[in-house]
Amino acid sequence: MTFLFKSSRIAAGIILALTGVIIGMIWLRSGGKALYIPIVGTILMAGIGYFAARLFANIVSSTENTRRLGYLHIDLDPKKFIASYEKIPEKVHGSDQLTLYSYLADGYWADGQFKKAIETLEKTKPDTPALLGLQASKLAPCYLALGDKAAASHQLDRLSAVIEKTKTSNPPLSKNFLESYTIYRQYLAALNAQEVSVDYLKSAFTKAEYTLRRLEIAQILVMDGLRHHNESETAEKLTYLKEHGGKTFFRSWAISQDKPFA
């Protein structure tokens, strides 16, 4: 991702240009000295400049990537995020590409373009347990949103296998996937008109670090509340979805559920 964005390439170019200037000064000031001195200086400066350029470009690229992700996760404006990010994954190859496609798919999913999100996630094949888990954890909510319970269950089974496989080798990764797995299992139960763990969902809602995750949980609680005709609980979470849903599909979904007990 070092040279992923134009700004990172410009940053690297500036560092390399300054390196060239310094190398030029080395040769200008080397008059009368042994030839090996400016040659050694050039080699050392070129090496330092190259690594400095890559480091600086990487910092700028990471900052730019975070800024664009902020359109989705902070501004809750998936269309703005998609417009700024849809061409980015095509610029990289290897494992990084699936990660970037997963970011883009999050944008399509949050915008309610669930089939587009699935298509995006399936453009590359995961070749490690971490990437397989990432893909499955992103595909599951898309199929759930479409109401495709069989496909969602299949993705959750894939995710469960990764959780078990990484439980010992990578406990933090396994734990992170387990949270998504558990929440999406609750979503699937709600779709199947089965009991969900309301206490768990309320606890997960309180602990969630990201608004999108809280919106996901609130939606499940609304679905369960509608099934049980729990008017107060449902009204509270519908209000949350409408007030905090930004420009995501959660807000429009909540509006469509208005007056559920009328």
TATAGI-V411935 format. One record per helix or strand. SS is the DSSP state (alpha for helix, beta for strand). FROM is the first residue (numbers start at 0). LEN is the number of residues. If there is no record, write none. Layout:
ss:SS from:FROM len:LEN
ss:SS from:FROM len:LEN
This chain:
ss:alpha from:5 len:23
ss:alpha from:34 len:39
ss:alpha from:77 len:8
ss:alpha from:88 len:3
ss:alpha from:94 len:16
ss:alpha from:113 len:8
ss:alpha from:128 len:18
ss:alpha from:148 len:21
ss:alpha from:170 len:21
ss:alpha from:197 len:10
ss:alpha from:210 len:17
ss:alpha from:230 len:14
ss:alpha from:248 len:8
